[in-house]
Amino acid sequence: MKNNFRHYTYLFIVSMLMLTSCQEFLDINEDPNNPVDVAEPQLLGGVIANFSYEVLGGYPVRVTNTWVQQTAYNGTLPHYGIYDIDENAVNNLWTFFSYTDVMQNCKVLVEKSERNGTYDYAGIARTIWAWNMSIVTDLWNSAPYSQAWQQESYPFPVYDSQETIYENIQTLLDEAIDNFDRTDKMAPFVGAEDFVYGGDISKWRKMAHMLKARFYLHLTYAPGKDARTQAQLALDQLSDAFTSNADDAGYTYVDEEGQENPWFQYTIDGKWDNNTQLSAHYVDLLLGSGDPRIHAQAQLQGGVYAGHPNGAPSAANVSFLGNYYSDADAALDWLTFAEQKFIEAEAKFLLGDKTGAEAAYQEGVMASFAKLSAAISVGATKAGVTAAELDQAIDDYMAANLDLVDQDNAAYRQIMIQKYIANYLQFETYNDYRRTGFPILEMAQNVIQTDLNEVASRFPYPSAELNFNTDNVNAQGIPVGRRAVKEKVWWDSAPENCTLCPQ
């Protein structure tokens, strides 16, 4: 019953979106047989499903994970793995998935929930709205916010600066926390339509605090910001955030047609393509350090773990994503306690508390291993590794990696590398790479632009904006199409403002 509810909620919310969008542009009478009003549970179920599949497990992650070389696109050249990405490639993500399917519905849900006193729905909607808007600005820099989702009043919304958008994101999360803390809540209350926490609002409240910490840390090296101040702001949120792996957020998919995990659909099943495989850089990193997590994060190919050099011509015998991440009924990780501990470790390190940083760092590594323990064991068995050998490999890895090295730059790199591994297949790895320069990457082969000498820094603005909001998008001064990837977003000013980042 739950699976059917999930499926039909998704279809229903998409159809209602079409009706609502038409209503914004056309002056028509309402058809009583096709009501445009949608109750909070159906709205929330659709928002969560769309955000998980289209955004957190969708195009922005598939592209940027090739750019930070956890994965590689093993297909016919050219492709986005060599930064061949233009204004048409990103149009659906901006126009439909983010601004419409997720954030427009979040706005509708907030307004309905506050009218009806169902404040927990408003809190969840604001949390997802803030998160999706962060991804938009982290990919495109300036973007419509203050005049967005107001078609009748602002058919051509202005672009707000990334600094302003970040301020509004923090405000949205503060308002979400206020919604969760309300004592005058009315029915209906959040239940099974919450495919992340099953209606446990205390965990959504923790998520909002953790996201606030993450976003404060994003601005560590932004122009006009102070790294220590941002680190302290992040730390201040963590006392109300996750307390263990039990708080981890994720969306569990089901092995039914159209219901499968997005990584399964895009990398295993071949419903769209199955060219996303392991990067040689990432496989070499894990094998070179004896990291047992490779048994969870990759599948054996011809009896070995093998990666594909980023940007190289297509080749055979390359490892696919590990079953923990890519089975049809696998959960898609949203946010984890392990990441939170690495946020804490970095923040304390920047504040000069190296003892506290090391303790948080150690908890982060152990949380990552604990989360993947069952998958590591299964993968190791397939690789012919005995239980005793696996235990020894884990002990050896911990002995070699749990203590932070003495040199500041090396210790900072160590924190960020472990976060990079723990956040496997997460969009956040791209933010951390741009923000800190870790991990250190070599350019992909066969890049589409011969004058590009570093990993792509952003997405180009979409064709819909270029065609229908022309003046406002042109005012940003960003080249059209693939040339845009060389332009940095506002907060991406490292290494100029980061003494610990690679120079």
Secondary structure, 3 states (H helix, E strand, C coil): CHHHHHHHHHHHHHHHHHHHHHHHHCCCCCCCCCCCCCCHHHHHHHHHHHHHHHHHCCHHHHHHHHHCCCEEECCCCCCHHHCCCCCCCCHHHHHHHHHHHHHHHHHHHHHHHHHHCCHHHHHHHHHHHHHHHHHHHHHHCCECCCCCCCCCCCCCCCCECHHHHHHHHHHHHHHHHHHHHCCCCCCCCCCCCCCCCCCCHHHHHHHHHHHHHHHHHHCCCCCCCCHHHHHHHHHHHHCCCCCCHHHCEEEECCCCCCCCCHHHHHHHCCCCCCCEEEEHHHHHHHHHCCCCCHHHHECCECCECCCECCCCCCCCCCCCECHHHHCCCCEEEEECHHHHHHHHHHHHHHCCCHHHHHHHHHHHHHHHHHHHHHHHHHHHHHCCCCHHHHHHHHHHHHHHHCCCCCCHHHHHHHHHHHHHHHCCCCCHHHHHHHHHCCCCCCCCCCCCCCCCCCCCCCCCCCHHHHHHCHHHHHCCCCCCHHHHHHCCCCCCCCCCCCCCCCC
